[in-house]
Every structure is written in C-alpha cells, then in structure tokens.
Amino acid sequence: MSKPLILVTNDDGIVAPGIKALVEVAATLGEVVVVAPDSPQSGKGHAITIHEPLRLNKVNPFPGIESWESSGTPVDCVKLAKHVVLKDRNIDLCVSGINHGSNASINIIYSGTMSAAMEAALESIRSIGFSLLDYSFDADFEPAKPYIRKIMGYMLARPFQPGYLLNVNIPKLPSDQLRGLKVCRQADARWIEKMIEGRDPAGRPYYWLSGDFVNNDHQEDTDIWALENGYISIVPSMHDLTNYPAIPTLKDLE
C-alpha cells in the first residue's frame, strides 16, 4: 500500500524551527510535501491574496522532502498545494505548525496556523494545527514529538469527518512533566487590548497593538485549564460560527 500523503504548512515561515520539527514527525508516517510562506505570517487569520499575484518557488530546506515556498498567506499555501502542487492527488492529512506560541481559546480566530488547518478542512482534508506555548526561536519541540505523532496517526486511521479539525496546544514543559493528552473545549477568554502610541523620526504618530489575555473561564474542561495543568489540549473545531441558541430568539424578525 502507498504511504499517506501529508501536507505540511505553517504561519511562521518555511525556515522556522517549528515546521522543521513537524516535517520530521510527519515523515515517519507518510510522504510529506511542504507548502509554506516565504516569510512570517503570524496573525493573518483566514486572509487570502486577491490584489496581487502569488509566487511559488521550489526550495530545499528539508533534504529529501518536496518543498515549496509561497509569497502568500497560510491559507493561500493550502490553496496552492491543493490546486497547483498536488492538483491530481488526494491529500490524506494537512498539518499546520508547529506554531511558536499559543493558539488556545480565542487565539484561534487570529491564527494563521489554525486558519491553514481550517482551509484544509473546508477542502475536505483531515487537518490538525499544532502550537507550542513558547515564542522563542530556539524553542524545544522534542518533548512534543511523540504526542504529535500519536495524534497524527490517530487522525490518519479515522474516517474523514467533513469540516472537522483539531486545535492542539502544547505547554512549555520537559517530557517528564507533560501529563498527557486532554480533549476539551475552547475556553471563553479574550484579549483586553490597547494601542501604544509613539512618534517616528519625522514626528509622525504610529500605533503598536498590545494587550493582556484575560481568562474568566476556569472550568476544568477547557483548553486553558488543561495547559495550565500540564496537559496537551485537543479542541475539536470547525468553521461553522452560527450561534444556534440565538436562532429561536430571533424568529420574531420573520
């Protein structure tokens, strides 16, 4: 039997250490093709490029692995993979990451990592986004690798479920302190934001987005609780943003 075809992408750029770690794990499970941005694209969410052409160049950052870098966003990379690079082939799994930093709770909305996984799910591809709670360029991804391999293997063995993807976040802990996997829901948390104003050398004002992450949801079934207590959080996610409980309350508008 042929090996499963695994698409690897990210939002930190094709030279980020996180994607190298993910490629190494994916290569133990199947044939890997990489299509990733040529520069960091963090916080791009589900943005696509429509006002300028996309560029796609074959590169060799991972020996023996077919790899392409794109001028576009993470979502563009998934579209290019499906419709250009792998247009005649069935993609068995798309994995995005490993992101440098958390994509738990509300962060999924802003995340280029998770939007790439979401786009794959919309294209009827099994998909997973992986994030490590360490923003450092030299973050240690080794403790996470056995768990990432287990989750990927599990998804490859399961029947495809339309629109279904996993948001996986990994605490910054050594191997002997990771307590295992915890399937949970997205915590109800948010960013309390502020704009920091400064002046450039010409005296013109500029603004830098800052803020504090505030979690008011302290139930033990959330991703934030799992991460704070040494577990790798797994949140099954989807693109449907319908507020179903609100539908009956709006029926009088009809």
Order of alpha helices (4+ residues) and beta strands (2+ residues): beta-alpha-beta-beta-beta-alpha-beta-alpha-alpha-beta-alpha-beta-beta-beta-beta-alpha-beta-alpha
